[in-house]
Each structure stands twice: as structure tokens, then as C-alpha cells.
């Protein structure tokens, strides 16, 4: 590879990396670019978590060609100590280059762990381990590259590749730092909105974990519906705003234990409009979607809902998703007025309401993946969890 081509490839990689702000996708892209640029057969990316390295993404082109080979990769952490190759590289901020991982001098502080090779029938040989350092030389992670390819044969990583690889590592680190900052900002934004929504839920005697479950249900439903990753993240943060308008409902109505009168029900039914009025008009894409969710999550597919009696796809996708997520969670959960329903009861109800209360396609997605949704519910139990009755 001549120097002009190397420089051009580094520019291309830099542009591609800078365009990706989704952290999980960027991690996968880092591994792919590392494989391609160094002509490696395998790569593993570790991300720093405190005093440890967390295994996050790995690819092995040879193993991927084996159709009967189950995924052998499992998440684990390594301490940042000199005992492991990645740990040594991280601790010393040093690139390691090995001609043969099985022929490391015995006086070196690190040694190669062959257990993965033995488990899957692979042979690691040449290795290149890159610490990913940001411009302040803070360690973000380690990229471990395995088995440089020279044609069809495995070969040592050539010396002339080292300077370009240093430049590549710098680009990867900058892109990783930027994506981490964006991800942290998104998490902070979600936490801020979540705390605001808790104020409404607390007045209605719901639990914070109800909001967490709604977020996860909504994101998974949007994914199954085919929405892009940006929308999935937006609905994850917007769905908990569905009942924010209850802040404007008097406690005498909101917390009433027995049935509401016609006038009281009329007041209660104003909460979608109140929530919408609170959020509408913002320049924030998230709050705009939150306003949409607040206004439409009580509309029904058959047009019998409120406040505007919208029907079918005239109801925004966000409202249709949140309506299903909210009711699904309520059915599975204990409330002051009901015990949790069994899975069989929930499934029967959703089938009955398919095309009536709920978007038929969304119901189909949920029921086809019912185990995932039940698991989400179990992952975020209420403070006084009651086991779901067996079907």
C-alpha cells in the first residue's frame, strides 16, 4: 500500500467515523475499519470502564465463514494490569506488535491466553494491539487486531504499517470520544425528562419503574416496526411523557379511589391536552415528540378514543406505540384496583383489541416477541413486585 493511498484511506475513515454519532454503531465501525485498514482476520475492541477493560465488539472473519459456528463471543472484563496483552497496552499506552502470540519471550510481563483459540479451533498468530488515546492522552479503550493477511497466508504486521496505524488509532480515539460525549448528553437529557415525568407519576401513585418499562417497550416496538435508530432513541425518551399532563389534574380527582363522576371524568380526560400544551412549541425534537405522545396516547385505532377521536394511521406512530406499551404494562402490573394479569390473559386481551384499541401491526409485533416484553417487565419490577401468575 503506497503512502498516497494510505493517506487517502485515513481521510476516508476519518470522514466516515465523524458522521456516526450512535455509540453502538460506532464501536462496530471501529472494528470494521481496523480489520480493513490493517488487512486483519480478526479484531476485538475493549472499552475502558474505570480500572478495567470491557469486551464490547469482536469479529473473526474465519469463524464467520463457518455456518455451523455459534457466536463464541461473551462479554467480560479485564483488569488493566500488565498480565494480559490488552491490559499491558492500556497500562503503558504502548502499541504491541507480536509476530507469533504463542512465542512470547518468557521474561515478558504479559502472556497470550490461548483459551479462546482452543475453544473454537482457531490459531492466533500475528497480533497488533493499539491503545486508543484521546488528545489529552486519556485511555478510552484498546483495539486488538489478529492475523495480518498477506494474500491467503498469515504474516507479521509490516513495520511500514506502524506509522499509519498510529494515525488510525488517533482517529478512532477522537471519534470514540465524540460519540461517548454525545451518548452521555443523550443519557443526561433522558434522565432530565424522566425526572420531570416522575413528578406526574408520583401524584398518580404510579412507580418510576413503570416509566422505565414504557421506555423499553416503546423502543422495542419502534424497532420491530422498522423505525430508524434516531426515532427509536427519541421514542425511548418521549414515551414516559405520555401522562405528564396529569400534573394539571387536581389531587381530589387524580387520587380518588372509587369511580369518577361524569364531570370528574371530563376533567381527567383533559390531561392529554394539558400535556400537549406544556410541551408544544419547543425547538427540541424530543419535546415535540413528547407533545405528540401526550396528546395521542389515548386515541384508539377504531376512532373511539380521545381527545380527538382519531382513527387508524391518523394517529401518529408515537401515540399508537405508547398506547400499546402503556396498557400492556398496566395489565401485567399490580394496581390499587387490580391484581396483575397472567400472560395468557394479557395475550387474549390484546388479540381481542387488535384493530379496535390498538394498531394491528404493533400487536402482532408484540405477540410475536412476547417473551422479550415479559422479560423487560420482569427486569424493572415495582417496589413491591408480585410474581406474574402462571399462564
C-alpha positions in Angstrom: 0.0 0.0 0.0 1.7 3.3 -1.1 1.7 6.3 1.1 -0.7 8.3 -1.1 -3.2 5.5 -0.9 -2.7 5.2 2.9 -3.3 8.9 3.4 -6.5 8.8 1.3 -7.8 5.8 3.2 -7.2 7.6 6.5 -9.1 10.6 5.3 -12.0 8.4 4.2 -12.1 6.6 7.5 -12.0 9.9 9.4 -14.9 11.3 7.4 -16.9 8.0 7.9 -16.3 7.9 11.6 -17.1 11.6 12.2 -20.5 11.1 10.5 -21.6 8.3 13.0 -22.9 9.6 16.3 -24.6 6.4 17.5 -22.2 4.9 20.0 -23.0 1.2 19.5 -22.8 1.5 15.7 -19.5 3.4 16.0 -18.0 0.6 18.1 -18.8 -1.8 15.3 -17.5 0.6 12.7 -14.2 0.9 14.6 -13.7 -2.8 14.4 -14.6 -3.0 10.7 -12.2 -0.2 9.8 -9.5 -1.7 11.9 -9.9 -5.0 10.1 -9.9 -3.5 6.7 -7.1 -1.0 7.1 -4.6 -3.5 8.6 -5.8 -6.5 6.5 -6.5 -8.5 9.6 -8.5 -11.6 10.1 -9.9 -10.8 13.5 -10.4 -7.8 15.8 -11.6 -7.2 19.4 -12.5 -3.8 20.9 -12.3 -3.2 24.6 -13.7 0.0 26.2 -12.3 1.3 29.4 -14.6 1.1 32.4 -12.8 2.5 35.4 -9.8 0.3 36.2 -10.9 -2.4 33.7 -11.4 -3.1 30.0 -14.8 -4.2 29.0 -15.0 -6.5 25.9 -17.6 -4.9 23.6 -17.3 -5.9 20.0 -15.4 -8.6 18.2 -15.2 -10.0 14.7 -13.4 -13.0 13.3 -13.7 -13.4 9.5 -12.6 -17.0 9.5 -15.1 -18.1 12.1 -17.9 -16.1 10.3 -17.4 -18.3 7.3 -18.3 -21.4 9.3 -22.1 -21.6 9.0 -22.3 -24.1 11.9 -20.2 -22.0 14.2 -22.3 -20.4 17.0 -21.2 -17.0 18.2 -18.4 -17.7 20.7 -18.2 -14.1 22.0 -19.3 -13.3 25.5 -19.0 -10.1 27.4 -16.2 -10.0 30.1 -13.8 -7.5 31.7 -10.0 -7.5 32.0 -8.2 -5.7 34.8 -5.8 -3.0 33.5 -2.7 -4.9 34.6 0.4 -6.0 32.6 -0.6 -9.6 32.8 -2.7 -9.5 29.6 -1.8 -8.2 26.2 -4.6 -5.6 26.2 -4.0 -4.7 29.8 -0.3 -4.1 29.2 -1.0 -2.0 26.2 -3.6 0.1 28.1 -1.4 0.5 31.2 1.7 1.6 29.3 -0.1 3.5 26.5 2.0 1.3 24.2 1.4 -0.4 20.8 2.3 -4.1 21.0 3.4 -6.0 17.9 3.7 -9.7 18.0 4.9 -12.0 15.2 3.5 -15.1 17.0 1.3 -14.9 20.1 2.4 -18.4 21.1 6.1 -17.4 21.0 6.3 -14.6 23.5 9.6 -14.4 25.5 9.1 -15.8 29.0 10.5 -12.8 30.7 7.8 -10.5 29.3 5.2 -9.4 31.9 2.3 -10.4 29.7 1.4 -13.7 28.0 -1.2 -14.7 25.5 -4.3 -16.5 26.7 -5.0 -19.4 24.3 -8.3 -20.5 25.8 -10.4 -18.8 23.1 -8.4 -20.4 20.3 -8.7 -23.8 22.0 -12.5 -23.4 22.4 -13.2 -22.6 18.8 -10.4 -24.2 16.9 -8.7 -21.0 15.8 -5.0 -20.1 15.6 -4.0 -16.6 16.6 -0.6 -15.7 15.3 0.5 -12.2 14.5 -1.1 -9.6 16.7 -1.2 -5.8 16.8 -2.6 -4.2 20.0 -3.5 -0.4 19.9 -4.3 1.7 22.9 -6.9 4.3 21.9 -5.9 7.6 23.5 -7.7 10.9 23.1 -5.8 14.2 22.5 -5.3 14.5 26.3 -3.8 11.0 26.3 -6.7 9.6 28.4 -7.2 6.0 27.7 -10.6 5.2 26.1 -10.0 1.6 25.0 -7.9 -1.0 23.3 -8.2 -2.4 19.7 -6.7 -5.8 19.3 -6.0 -7.0 15.8 -5.1 -10.6 14.9 -3.5 -12.3 12.0 -2.4 -9.9 9.3 -3.2 -11.3 5.9 -0.7 -11.3 3.1 -2.7 -12.8 0.3 -4.1 -16.1 1.7 -1.3 -16.5 4.3 -1.0 -15.2 7.8 2.0 -12.9 8.1 3.6 -10.5 10.7 2.4 -6.9 10.7 4.9 -5.0 8.5 7.0 -2.3 10.0 5.9 0.3 7.4 2.3 -0.1 8.7 3.2 1.2 12.2 3.1 5.0 11.5 -0.2 4.8 9.6 -1.6 2.6 12.4 -0.7 5.3 15.0 -2.7 7.8 12.9 -5.6 5.4 12.6 -5.6 4.8 16.4 -5.8 8.6 16.9 -8.7 8.9 14.6 -10.5 6.1 16.2 -10.0 7.6 19.6 -11.3 11.0 18.6 -14.4 9.5 17.1 -14.9 7.4 20.1 -14.6 10.3 22.5 -17.0 12.4 20.5 -19.6 9.6 20.4 -19.2 9.0 24.1 -19.9 12.6 24.8 -23.0 12.6 22.6 -24.2 9.4 24.3 -23.6 10.9 27.7 -25.5 14.0 26.7 -28.4 11.9 25.4 -28.4 9.9 28.7 -28.5 13.2 30.7 -31.3 14.5 28.5 -33.3 11.3 29.1 -32.7 11.5 32.8 -33.9 15.1 33.0 -37.1 14.3 31.2 -37.6 11.1 33.2 -37.3 13.0 36.5 -39.9 15.5 35.3 -42.2 12.7 34.3 -41.8 11.2 37.7 -43.5 14.2 39.2 -46.7 13.4 37.3 -46.5 9.6 38.0 -45.9 10.1 41.7 -49.1 12.2 42.0 -50.9 9.3 40.3 -49.3 6.8 42.6 -47.6 5.0 39.8 -44.0 3.9 40.1 -40.8 5.1 38.4 -40.2 1.6 37.0 -43.5 1.9 35.1 -41.8 4.7 33.2 -38.7 2.7 32.6 -40.7 -0.2 31.3 -42.7 2.1 29.0 -39.4 3.4 27.6 -38.1 0.0 26.8 -41.4 -1.3 25.4 -41.7 1.7 23.1 -38.2 1.5 21.8 -38.5 -2.2 21.0 -41.9 -1.8 19.3 -40.5 1.0 17.2 -37.5 -1.2 16.2 -39.9 -4.1 15.3 -41.9 -1.6 13.3 -38.8 -0.7 11.2 -38.1 2.8 12.6 -34.6 4.1 12.3 -32.2 4.3 15.2 -32.8 8.0 15.8 -36.5 7.5 16.1 -36.0 4.5 18.4 -34.0 6.7 20.8 -36.4 9.6 20.6 -39.4 7.4 21.4 -37.5 5.8 24.2 -37.2 9.2 25.9 -40.5 10.6 24.7 -42.9 7.8 25.8 -42.5 8.5 29.5 -44.1 11.9 28.9 -47.4 10.4 28.0 -49.1 11.3 31.3 -47.2 14.5 32.1 -50.4 16.4 31.7 -51.7 14.8 35.0 -49.7 17.5 36.7 -52.6 19.8 35.9 -55.3 17.4 37.4 -56.5 18.1 40.9 -55.5 15.5 43.6 -59.1 15.1 44.6 -59.8 13.6 41.1 -56.4 12.0 40.4 -56.2 10.1 43.6 -59.9 9.2 44.0 -60.1 5.5 44.9 -63.7 4.8 43.7 -65.3 5.7 40.4 -65.2 9.1 38.9 -68.4 11.1 38.2 -69.2 12.2 34.6 -67.8 15.7 35.5 -64.7 14.3 37.1 -64.1 12.0 34.2 -64.3 15.1 31.9 -61.6 16.8 33.9 -59.4 13.7 34.0 -59.7 13.4 30.2 -58.1 16.8 29.8 -54.7 15.5 30.7 -53.6 14.7 27.1 -54.4 18.3 26.0 -52.7 19.7 29.2 -49.6 17.6 28.5 -49.5 18.7 24.9 -49.9 22.4 25.8 -47.0 22.0 28.2 -44.6 20.6 25.6 -45.7 22.0 22.3 -43.8 24.8 20.6 -40.3 23.8 21.7 -37.4 23.7 19.3 -36.4 20.4 20.8 -37.2 17.4 18.6 -37.6 15.3 21.7 -40.2 17.6 23.3 -42.0 17.9 20.0 -42.4 14.1 20.0 -43.3 14.2 23.7 -46.1 16.6 22.9 -47.4 14.3 20.2 -47.2 11.3 22.6 -49.1 13.2 25.4 -51.9 14.3 23.0 -52.5 11.0 21.2 -51.8 8.1 23.6 -55.5 7.7 24.5 -56.7 7.6 20.8 -57.9 4.3 19.6 -57.3 2.6 16.2 -61.1 2.3 15.7 -61.6 6.1 16.4 -63.4 5.6 19.7 -60.6 7.2 21.8 -60.0 10.8 23.0 -59.4 13.7 22.8 -59.9 14.0 19.0 -61.3 10.6 18.1 -58.5 10.0 15.5 -58.5 6.6 13.8 -56.0 4.3 12.2 -52.9 5.9 10.8 -54.3 9.3 11.5 -53.0 8.6 15.0 -49.2 9.2 14.9 -47.0 6.2 15.3 -45.7 7.6 18.6 -49.2 7.6 20.1 -50.0 4.1 18.8 -46.8 2.7 20.2 -47.2 4.4 23.6 -50.9 3.4 23.9 -50.0 -0.3 23.5 -46.9 -0.1 25.7 -48.9 1.7 28.5 -51.8 -0.7 28.5 -49.6 -3.8 28.2 -47.6 -2.6 31.3 -50.8 -1.8 33.2 -52.2 -5.3 32.6 -49.1 -7.0 33.8 -48.7 -4.8 36.9 -50.5 -4.7 40.3 -52.6 -1.6 40.8 -54.7 -0.5 43.8 -57.8 -1.6 41.9 -56.5 -4.9 40.3 -54.1 -7.8 40.6 -51.6 -8.4 37.8 -53.0 -10.4 34.9 -51.4 -13.6 33.7 -49.6 -13.8 30.4 -52.4 -15.8 28.9 -55.0 -13.2 30.0 -52.9 -10.4 28.5 -52.4 -12.2 25.2 -56.1 -12.9 24.9 -57.0 -9.2 25.6 -54.5 -7.9 23.1 -55.9 -10.3 20.5 -59.4 -9.0 21.2 -58.3 -5.4 21.0 -56.2 -5.9 17.8 -57.7 -3.4 15.3 -60.0 -2.0 17.9 -57.9 -0.2 20.6 -54.5 -1.0 19.1 -52.7 -0.9 15.8 -52.9 -4.5 14.5 -49.3 -4.5 13.2 -48.0 -3.4 16.6 -50.0 -6.0 18.4 -48.6 -8.6 16.0 -45.0 -7.5 16.7 -45.6 -7.6 20.5 -47.2 -11.0 20.5 -44.6 -12.5 18.2 -41.9 -11.4 20.7 -43.9 -11.7 23.9 -41.1 -13.3 25.7 -38.9 -10.3 25.3 -41.6 -7.9 26.6 -42.3 -10.1 29.6 -38.6 -10.1 30.3 -38.4 -6.3 30.2 -41.3 -6.2 32.7 -39.5 -8.5 35.0 -36.3 -6.6 34.7 -37.8 -3.4 36.1 -40.1 -4.6 38.9 -42.2 -2.3 41.1 -41.1 -1.7 44.6 -43.5 -4.4 45.9 -43.2 -6.8 43.0 -45.8 -9.6 42.6 -44.8 -12.6 40.5 -46.7 -12.9 37.3 -49.3 -15.6 37.7 -48.6 -18.6 35.5 -50.4 -18.8 32.3 
